[in-house]
Amino acid sequence: MLLTRGPLRSARMLAGLDASGSFLGCASAALPLLLAGATVDHQYRMLLVITNALIARSAVMPTPAGWTLRVSMLAALPACLFT
């Protein structure tokens, strides 16, 4: 990955990448709900993708519980708004 090469990143930059990556990943999983033909199956698939992504993120990223909670809430917001 190109972001791992070069100078060290600040904690603020890494936190921004973590939050924005989680948000964009979960938002892209929720986008099919905006289609006219979206069914309940689409909602269940979106829910499965988002929960798996957030569980994997929390298992891999060594962050405090409060930060993980805030990032997860922000990332799940599009799914709540689209349903």
KEDO-288443 format. One record per residue: x, y, z of N, C-alpha, C, CB in turn. Coordinates in steps of 0.2 Angstrom, whole numbers, plus 5000, padded with zeros to 4 digits. Glycine has a CB too. Example, Ala and Ser with C-alpha at 12.3 -4.5 7.8 and 13.67 -1.06 7.14 Angstrom:
// KEDO-288443
REC   neast   nnorth    nup   caeast   canorth   caup   ceast   cnorth    cup   cbeast   cbnorth   cbup
REC    5066     4972   5039     5062      4978   5039    5066     4984   5039     5057      4978   5045
REC    5064     4989   5035     5068      4995   5036    5064     5000   5039     5070      4997   5029
This chain:
// KEDO-288443
REC   neast   nnorth    nup   caeast   canorth   caup   ceast   cnorth    cup   cbeast   cbnorth   cbup
REC    5004     4994   5000     5000      5000   5000    5004     5006   5000     4995      5000   5006
REC    5003     5011   4996     5007      5017   4995    5007     5021   5002     5005      5021   4990
REC    5002     5021   5006     5002      5025   5012    5007     5023   5017     4995      5025   5015
REC    5009     5017   5017     5014      5014   5022    5021     5016   5020     5013      5007   5022
REC    5022     5019   5014     5029      5021   5012    5029     5028   5013     5030      5019   5005
REC    5036     5030   5014     5037      5038   5015    5037     5040   5022     5031      5042   5012
REC    5036     5046   5024     5037      5049   5031    5031     5046   5035     5037      5056   5031
REC    5033     5046   5042     5028      5044   5047    5022     5049   5046     5031      5044   5054
REC    5016     5046   5047     5010      5050   5048    5008     5052   5055     5004      5046   5044
REC    5005     5058   5056     5003      5060   5062    4997     5056   5065     5002      5067   5062
REC    4996     5056   5071     4991      5052   5074    4984     5055   5071     4991      5053   5082
REC    4984     5061   5070     4978      5064   5068    4976     5062   5060     4978      5072   5068
REC    4981     5061   5056     4981      5059   5050    4978     5052   5050     4987      5060   5046
REC    4981     5047   5054     4979      5040   5054    4972     5040   5057     4984      5037   5059
REC    4970     5044   5061     4963      5044   5064    4958     5046   5058     4962      5048   5070
REC    4960     5051   5054     4956      5053   5049    4955     5047   5044     4959      5059   5046
REC    4961     5044   5042     4961      5038   5037    4957     5033   5040     4968      5036   5036
REC    4957     5031   5046     4953      5026   5049    4946     5027   5049     4955      5025   5057
REC    4944     5033   5051     4937      5035   5051    4934     5036   5044     4936      5042   5055
REC    4938     5039   5040     4935      5040   5033    4935     5033   5029     4939      5045   5029
REC    4940     5029   5030     4939      5022   5027    4934     5018   5029     4946      5019   5028
REC    4932     5018   5036     4927      5014   5038    4920     5017   5036     4927      5015   5046
REC    4920     5024   5036     4913      5027   5034    4912     5026   5026     4914      5035   5035
REC    4917     5026   5022     4916      5025   5015    4915     5018   5013     4922      5027   5011
REC    4918     5013   5017     4917      5006   5016    4909     5004   5018     4921      5002   5020
REC    4907     5007   5023     4900      5005   5025    4895     5009   5021     4899      5007   5033
REC    4897     5015   5019     4892      5019   5015    4891     5015   5008     4895      5026   5014
REC    4897     5013   5005     4896      5009   4999    4892     5003   5000     4903      5008   4996
REC    4893     5000   5005     4888      4994   5006    4881     4995   5007     4891      4990   5012
REC    4880     5001   5009     4873      5003   5010    4870     5007   5004     4872      5008   5016
REC    4874     5008   4999     4871      5012   4993    4866     5008   4989     4877      5013   4988
REC    4866     5001   4988     4861      4997   4985    4854     4998   4987     4863      4990   4985
REC    4854     5000   4994     4847      5002   4996    4843     5008   4993     4848      5003   5004
REC    4847     5012   4990     4844      5017   4986    4841     5016   4980     4849      5023   4985
REC    4843     5010   4977     4840      5007   4971    4832     5006   4971     4843      5001   4968
REC    4829     5007   4966     4821      5007   4966    4819     4999   4968     4818      5009   4960
REC    4823     4995   4965     4821      4988   4966    4824     4984   4973     4823      4984   4961
REC    4826     4988   4977     4829      4986   4983    4824     4982   4988     4833      4991   4988
REC    4826     4976   4990     4821      4972   4994    4824     4971   5001     4820      4965   4990
REC    4821     4967   5005     4823      4965   5011    4829     4961   5011     4817      4961   5015
REC    4830     4958   5006     4837      4954   5005    4843     4959   5005     4836      4949   4999
REC    4842     4964   5001     4847      4969   5001    4849     4972   5008     4845      4975   4996
REC    4844     4973   5012     4845      4976   5018    4849     4971   5023     4838      4977   5022
REC    4847     4964   5022     4850      4959   5026    4858     4958   5024     4847      4952   5025
REC    4859     4959   5017     4866      4958   5015    4870     4964   5017     4866      4958   5007
REC    4867     4970   5017     4870      4976   5019    4872     4976   5026     4866      4983   5018
REC    4867     4973   5030     4868      4973   5037    4874     4968   5039     4862      4970   5041
REC    4874     4962   5035     4880      4957   5036    4886     4960   5034     4878      4951   5032
REC    4887     4964   5028     4893      4967   5026    4895     4972   5031     4892      4970   5019
REC    4891     4976   5034     4893      4982   5038    4895     4979   5045     4887      4986   5039
REC    4892     4974   5048     4894      4971   5054    4900     4967   5053     4888      4966   5057
REC    4901     4964   5048     4908      4960   5047    4913     4965   5046     4907      4955   5041
REC    4912     4970   5043     4918      4975   5042    4919     4979   5048     4915      4981   5036
REC    4915     4981   5052     4916      4984   5058    4919     4979   5063     4910      4987   5061
REC    4917     4973   5063     4920      4968   5068    4927     4967   5066     4916      4962   5068
REC    4929     4966   5059     4936      4965   5057    4940     4972   5059     4936      4964   5050
REC    4937     4977   5058     4941      4984   5059    4943     4984   5067     4937      4990   5057
REC    4938     4982   5071     4939      4983   5078    4944     4977   5080     4933      4982   5082
REC    4944     4972   5077     4949      4967   5079    4956     4968   5076     4947      4960   5076
REC    4957     4972   5071     4963      4973   5068    4966     4980   5070     4963      4973   5060
REC    4962     4985   5071     4965      4991   5073    4965     4992   5081     4960      4997   5071
REC    4971     4993   5083     4972      4994   5091    4970     5001   5093     4979      4992   5093
REC    4964     5002   5094     4961      5009   5096    4957     5008   5102     4957      5012   5090
REC    4957     5014   5106     4953      5013   5112    4945     5012   5111     4953      5020   5116
REC    4942     5009   5116     4935      5007   5115    4931     5013   5113     4932      5004   5121
REC    4932     5019   5116     4928      5025   5114    4929     5027   5107     4930      5031   5118
REC    4935     5027   5104     4936      5029   5097    4933     5023   5093     4944      5029   5096
REC    4933     5017   5094     4930      5012   5090    4922     5013   5090     4932      5005   5093
REC    4919     5015   5096     4912      5016   5096    4910     5022   5092     4910      5017   5103
REC    4914     5027   5092     4912      5033   5088    4913     5032   5081     4917      5039   5090
REC    4918     5028   5079     4920      5027   5072    4914     5022   5069     4927      5024   5071
REC    4912     5017   5073     4907      5012   5071    4900     5016   5070     4907      5007   5076
REC    4899     5020   5075     4892      5024   5074    4892     5028   5068     4891      5028   5081
REC    4898     5032   5067     4898      5036   5061    4898     5032   5054     4905      5040   5061
REC    4901     5026   5054     4901      5022   5048    4894     5019   5047     4906      5016   5049
REC    4890     5017   5052     4884      5014   5052    4878     5019   5050     4882      5010   5058
REC    4880     5026   5051     4875      5031   5050    4872     5031   5043     4878      5038   5051
REC    4875     5030   5037     4872      5029   5031    4867     5023   5030     4877      5029   5025
REC    4869     5018   5033     4864      5012   5033    4858     5014   5037     4867      5006   5036
REC    4858     5017   5042     4852      5019   5046    4848     5024   5042     4854      5022   5053
REC    4851     5029   5039     4848      5034   5035    4844     5031   5029     4852      5040   5033
REC    4848     5026   5026     4845      5023   5019    4839     5018   5020     4851      5020   5015
REC    4838     5016   5026     4833      5011   5027    4827     5014   5030     4836      5005   5032
